[in-house]
């Protein structure tokens, strides 16, 4: 899967590469190789060893949380002269774990980015990133579920579920209870949700690429809302791989999707 690379390729063609990106639903190491290819192709514009590049800084936010001193050191490094194409890049893994002081320090670099400075914030949960940070970044949603095999026989029911959620919201539970009889069991619901995931992923790509298409998802949502709903869908898929009550799972899914509004 080369979603991030393809995304930047489109941005580069349209001269729309900005200076701050929030990449969601992943850990840095699951997208590291693809990110490094992006850095070489679209930012440094030369084939260099990113692991040894003095202009790329990685802040880990794992067992030992990133602290104020780490941020100070980062800002100090960012103020030095770049050695490659006048570009400097910093990456913060698990950025949702930053404390208030670190968030405030990073916010200043996002509000008034110096020329040639690029931020890549990585998170396992976009919803946990504070709004002041999130709103200043271009968002890229990457899903571990994007390569699901889709059974076409579930497309009609998936479309019905989407239409109801987007048109009726929480009232879907009461107004469209025929869904509970149409969906026979948990495994069938899982297959339907995989189709739903594909539909919302396609809608997000349309929004990111500013393509205009007339469908209920695009008419009712923006990039932030669709990204949130994709997170809900992804978590639902994970849950449905364990034994759960089918009707309760449908209820929970509808409720969580409606909370994304």
N, C-alpha and C positions, 0 to 999 in steps of 0.2 A: 504494500500500500504506500503510495507516494502523495497522499493528500496535501501535506504541508508544502512539498516541493511544487506540486501543480498549482496550488493556491498562489505561491509567490511568483510562479511563472506568469500567471495571468495578471498579477499586480504589476510586474515588471513591464509587460507589454503595454499596459495602460499608464505607466509612470505614476503608480499609486502606492508605492511602498512608503509607509509611514515609519515613525521611529519607535513605536511601542506596540508590542503584541502580547496578548494574553492567550495562551494555548491551554485548552481545557480538556479535562477528563483523562489526563495522562501523567506519567512520571517522566522526568527528563530522559532517563536512560532508555525508555521505550521509543523515543523519537530522536535520540542523540545523532545517529548517523544521518538521518534525513535533514535535521537542522544544520549539521555541519556542511552538507552539500549545498544547502540554501545560502549559508554564509559565504562559501567559496564562489558560488556562481553569481549571486545577485548583490552581494555587499562588497566583499574584498575583490571580486572579479579576477581571481587567480587561484591556482591550485596550490594551496599551502597546507601544512600540517596544523589543523586547528587545535589539537591537543597541546601543541607546543607554541601556539601563537600568543605573543605577549599582549595582544589587543583583545583577547577574549577572556572574560572573567566569569567564573561559575561560583555562585554562593549556594552551598548545600543547606537545606533546612530539614535535616533528618533528626537523629537522636539529639544532637546538640543544635539548639535553635540559633539562627543567625542573630547576632547581637548588634548593638549600636556601634561598637568598635569595628565590626566587620563592614558595616555600611560606610563608616568614615574612611576605612582603608580603600573600599571600592571607589568612593567619590574622589579620593586622592589619585588613584590610578587613572580614573577617567579624565582627569585634568592634564595628564601628560600627553606628549606628542605620539600620535599613532605611527606605527612602522609600516602599515599596509593600507594603501589607498585612502588614507585619512579617515579610517573607520575604527570605531571601538564598539564592542558588543559586551553587554553583561546579561547573564542568565541567572534567574533565581528559581531554584527548584522548590516545589511546595510553597509557593509564595503566599498561600492562604494562611500559613502559620506565622507570618511576620507579626511582631508585636507593634503596638501603636507608635512607638518612637521610630522604629524602622520604616513603617508605612509612611510616616510623615516625611522622613528623609528621602525616601524613594519618590514620593509624590512630587517633590520639588524638581527632580530630574524629568518627570513626566510632564509637568506643567510648562516648564521652560527648557525643553531639551536643547542641549548644545549641538551644533552642527556635527554630523558624523557619529553621534552616539545613538546606539540602538538597544532597546530593552526587550528581552524575551522572558516573560514571566510564565512559569509552568505551574499548573495546579491540577489536583485530582478532583477538585470540586469548584466550579466557577461560582456557584452560589455563595461560597464561603469567602470569596475575595471582596474586600470592602468596596462600596460603590465609587468612592473617590478615586481609587486605583483602576477599577474595572472600566469606568466610563472614559478614561483617557487612553485606553488601549484598543487596538483593532483585535477582534476576537476570532480565534480559530478553534473550532470544536473538532476533536479527534475522538472517534469511538472505537473501542475494542470490538464492537459488534458489527462493524461496517461491512464485513465480508460474509455475513450469514447467507446460507442457501435459502432462497425464497421459494415457497410452494405457491404456484399461481392460483391454486384453487381457493386460497384464503384472501385473495385480493379484494373480492367483492365485499366480504364481511369487514375487512380492515377499512375499506373506504367508508362503509356505513358507520363504523365506530368513530372514525375521524370526523365525518360530517356531523354526527350528533354532538360530539364533544365541542367542536368549533362553533356550532350553531346554537346549541342548547346549554352548554356549560354544565354546571352541577345538576341541572334539571334532567340531564340524560338518565340519571339513575332511576327517576320516577317515570319519565315520559317515554323511555325507550327500553322497557324491561324485556322486550322480545329478544334483545341481544343476549340475555342470560340463557334463553332456550336455544338460540342459534348456535352459541358457543358451547359445545358439548362437554368439554372437560379442560383440565389445566393445560395439558399438552397442546390441545387445539388452540387455546388462548395464547400460549407461547408462540406458536407458529403465526398467529394473527398479529401479535405484537412485533414480530420480526418484520412483517410487511409494513406495519405502521412506522417502525423505525426507518425503513428505507424511504418512505414517503416524506417524512420530516427532514431526513438528510438531503433529499433532492430539493426540498423547499429552501433549506438553509443555503445550499449552493446557489440557488437562483437569487436569493437576497444578497449574498456576498458578491456575486458577479453582476448584480443590478439588472438581472433579466426579468422582464415583465411577463408573467403568465397568470392566467385567470384560474385560480383554484382556491378552495376555502382556507387552506393553511396560509397562503400568501396574502389573502385578503384580510385576514384577522390578526396577523402577527408581524413582528419585526425580528431582527437578528437576535436580540437578547431573549425574547420570548421563546423563539424556536430553539435556541441553545439550551434554555432551561428545560424545555419539554423533552429534548433529546436526552438530557441527564435523567429525567424521570423514566423515560422509556428504557434507557440502558439499565437502570437499577431494577426496573420491573422484570426485565429479561433475566437478570441475575437471580432474583427471588423465585421466579417461576421454574428455575432449574432445581428447586427443592420442593418437597410435597407441601402444597398449600390448597386451601379451599378455593375453588374456582370462582364462585360468586363474590366472595370477600375480596379476592384479588382484583376482580373487575371493578368493584366499588372503590377500592383503594387507588387503582390506576386513574379512574375518572376524577376522583377528588384531587389527587396530586397534580394531574394535568391542569385542572382548573385553577389551582393555586399559583400557577405560573403567570397568570394574567397581571 
